[in-house]
Amino acid sequence: MNENYVLLLDIYGELLPKSQQTALDLRYNSDLSLGEIAEEMGGISRQSVNDFLKKGKIRLSELESKLGSAARYREISQELDKISSELDGVSLNSENFQRAERVKTSVTKIRRALNG
């Protein structure tokens, strides 16, 4: 579940209020506790941090439900994995080697664009 919020935060984080974005980033990307996050955010209460996290997770889920960017990302990523696996499993003669290398290069470029 945490991996899901990391991806959602990467995709939609800029759409959240700064307090929610910061709390979620510290929780899921830095793995800080509520107390540590509270300190990092200027000494606010742990309850405030908890509220920021709860509201932020709800908002991220709503955005994903409406926009579906993370689902599309996962689907494209899985298809790229299949393509890479198929290319690795094929024995190539010299004629097809260059073609396969171009496909691998394209897969790499698509992955970079997705992770952008």
C-alpha positions as a printed NumPy array, in Angstrom:
array([[  0.   ,   0.   ,   0.   ],
       [  2.844,   2.415,   0.752],
       [  4.27 ,   1.864,  -2.734],
       [  0.928,   2.937,  -4.133],
       [  1.029,   6.247,  -2.242],
       [  4.62 ,   6.855,  -3.329],
       [  3.543,   6.561,  -6.969],
       [  0.401,   8.639,  -6.422],
       [  2.444,  11.3  ,  -4.643],
       [  4.921,  11.387,  -7.523],
       [  2.106,  11.844, -10.021],
       [ -0.329,  14.098,  -8.168],
       [  1.693,  15.566,  -5.298],
       [  1.846,  19.067,  -6.78 ],
       [ -1.954,  19.178,  -6.732],
       [ -2.111,  18.813,  -2.95 ],
       [ -1.876,  21.595,  -0.395],
       [  1.763,  22.046,   0.637],
       [  1.104,  20.729,   4.165],
       [ -0.371,  17.457,   2.862],
       [  2.332,  17.11 ,   0.217],
       [  5.115,  17.642,   2.776],
       [  3.61 ,  15.262,   5.34 ],
       [  3.094,  12.515,   2.747],
       [  6.584,  12.991,   1.324],
       [  8.193,  12.737,   4.752],
       [  6.098,   9.691,   5.628],
       [  6.406,   7.653,   2.432],
       [  9.661,   8.855,   0.871],
       [ 11.657,   9.506,   4.063],
       [  9.886,   6.918,   6.272],
       [  9.577,   9.279,   9.238],
       [  7.279,   8.732,  12.207],
       [  4.434,  11.098,  13.082],
       [  6.595,  12.717,  15.758],
       [  9.528,  13.172,  13.406],
       [  7.271,  14.661,  10.741],
       [  5.754,  17.008,  13.321],
       [  9.234,  18.251,  14.216],
       [ 10.246,  18.634,  10.567],
       [  7.099,  20.645,   9.891],
       [  7.926,  23.216,  12.515],
       [  6.779,  21.596,  15.725],
       [  3.126,  21.024,  14.831],
       [  1.159,  18.38 ,  16.693],
       [  1.201,  14.716,  15.738],
       [ -2.57 ,  14.951,  15.354],
       [ -2.111,  17.668,  12.736],
       [  0.339,  15.444,  10.89 ],
       [ -2.131,  12.572,  11.089],
       [ -4.872,  14.819,   9.647],
       [ -2.593,  15.968,   6.812],
       [ -1.732,  12.361,   5.998],
       [ -5.339,  11.186,   6.115],
       [ -6.669,  14.04 ,   3.973],
       [ -3.749,  13.784,   1.557],
       [ -4.266,  10.052,   1.036],
       [ -7.966,  10.602,   0.43 ],
       [ -7.213,  13.335,  -2.112],
       [ -4.599,  11.224,  -3.902],
       [ -7.09 ,   8.354,  -4.134],
       [ -9.766,  10.69 ,  -5.477],
       [ -7.42 ,  12.065,  -8.115],
       [ -6.398,   8.574,  -9.193],
       [-10.021,   7.48 ,  -9.332],
       [-10.866,  10.391, -11.642],
       [ -7.7  ,  10.552, -13.745],
       [ -6.245,   7.04 , -13.642],
       [ -2.662,   8.089, -14.364],
       [ -1.079,   5.592, -11.96 ],
       [ -3.093,   2.715, -13.426],
       [ -1.982,   3.693, -16.936],
       [  1.607,   4.016, -15.714],
       [  1.505,   0.503, -14.232],
       [ -0.076,  -0.929, -17.388],
       [  2.513,   0.667, -19.681],
       [  5.327,  -0.396, -17.366],
       [  4.106,  -4.013, -17.382],
       [  3.921,  -4.02 , -21.175],
       [  7.451,  -2.633, -21.403],
       [  8.614,  -5.402, -19.06 ],
       [  6.997,  -7.97 , -21.374],
       [  8.679,  -6.467, -24.428],
       [ 12.071,  -6.445, -22.701],
       [ 11.622, -10.023, -21.55 ],
       [ 10.61 , -11.174, -25.027],
       [ 13.628,  -9.482, -26.581],
       [ 15.964, -11.067, -24.042],
       [ 14.499, -14.501, -24.763],
       [ 14.866, -14.362, -28.535],
       [ 18.025, -15.59 , -30.195],
       [ 18.863, -13.008, -32.802],
       [ 20.744, -13.384, -36.027],
       [ 22.846, -10.466, -37.218],
       [ 20.054,  -9.145, -39.438],
       [ 17.602,  -8.81 , -36.569],
       [ 20.155,  -7.718, -33.98 ],
       [ 20.106,  -4.069, -35.034],
       [ 16.313,  -4.069, -35.161],
       [ 16.155,  -5.534, -31.639],
       [ 18.645,  -2.95 , -30.388],
       [ 16.461,  -0.154, -31.78 ],
       [ 13.446,  -1.613, -29.979],
       [ 15.44 ,  -1.834, -26.734],
       [ 16.493,   1.799, -27.158],
       [ 12.869,   2.801, -27.675],
       [ 11.794,   0.872, -24.567],
       [ 14.478,   2.686, -22.56 ],
       [ 13.319,   6.082, -23.857],
       [  9.706,   5.281, -23.   ],
       [ 10.714,   4.215, -19.476],
       [ 12.623,   7.495, -18.993],
       [  9.62 ,   9.477, -20.207],
       [  7.319,   7.599, -17.813],
       [  9.635,   8.225, -14.876],
       [ 10.245,  11.739, -16.061]])
